[in-house]
Amino acid sequence: SERDADLGCCRHALARVLSMDPSALIAQAYLDELSDHMEVPQGLKPFEGEVPHGVDLLLAFGGDGTVLESATLVRRGEVPILGVNTGRLGFLSNVSMEAFDLAMDALTAGTTWIEERALLHVEVSDSDVGDFPYALNEVVIHKRDTASMVVVDVHRDEKFVNTYWADGLLVSTPTGSTAYSLSAGGPIVLPGSEVVVVTPVAPHNLNDRPLVVPLEGEITLVAGGR
């Protein structure tokens, strides 16, 4: 079956990793999940929380959401993430399982490269956003279930940009341009572009369209509403 084939590919991938590095680590949560469906190759050493010091590469098996989640595991270091796509669509997890051996050959040969992605640093007045106040995809202000809409004033570097009447407003990185912003009508932005996209969700003004602005600088959102 297709599921058995997927598990076979996963087992092969893990065995390949072990053949390259007998001291390879595996996240405990992922090990627990895999163990419910297959016999995991022996030798992988589990870890919990952030990746231990000295790790060279983090492999994320899954979809784009898995890559986003794995980014929190390397947040204090500079460990690159290689997304391996086990689903149908992947903008971040763009190495297919069929191409996994080719990717590992490239790693061994030293012919890979690291692509840097921009993060948004998030501050919320009178609120604690946790010990890692960064967004890889986007920042969203969205109406509550009972609200008809939100009204958001947008400033960039203290200069007024626009007031949006909408169901919500996104400030998206190039990485996030293929996520929520895309479904709200925003453009696809190449990952290395030094820009952010301001995208209204279901705007109540017909002339409100996604806005692309430089990455540098501070964007301030002030939300009101009925």
HELIX and SHEET records of a PDB file:
HELIX    1   1 GLU A    2  MET A   20  1                                  19    
HELIX    2   2 GLN A   28  SER A   35  1                                   8    
HELIX    3   3 ASP A   64  ALA A   71  1                                   8    
HELIX    4   4 THR A   72  VAL A   74  5                                   3    
HELIX    5   5 MET A   97  ALA A   99  5                                   3    
HELIX    6   6 PHE A  100  ALA A  109  1                                  10    
HELIX    7   7 THR A  175  THR A  178  5                                   4    
HELIX    8   8 TYR A  180  SER A  183  1                                   4    
SHEET    1   A 2 LEU A  25  ALA A  27  0                                        
SHEET    2   A 2 LYS A  45  PHE A  47  1                                        
SHEET    1   B 3 LEU A  58  GLY A  62  0                                        
SHEET    2   B 3 ILE A  81  ASN A  85  1                                        
SHEET    3   B 3 VAL A  95  SER A  96  1                                        
SHEET    1   C 2 LEU A 120  HIS A 121  0                                        
SHEET    2   C 2 TYR A 134  ALA A 135 -1                                        
SHEET    1   D 4 GLU A 138  HIS A 142  0                                        
SHEET    2   D 4 GLY A 168  SER A 172 -1                                        
SHEET    3   D 4 VAL A 195  VAL A 201 -1                                        
SHEET    4   D 4 LEU A 211  PRO A 214 -1                                        
SHEET    1   E 3 LYS A 159  ALA A 166  0                                        
SHEET    2   E 3 VAL A 150  ARG A 156 -1                                        
SHEET    3   E 3 ILE A 219  GLY A 225 -1                                        
END                                                                             
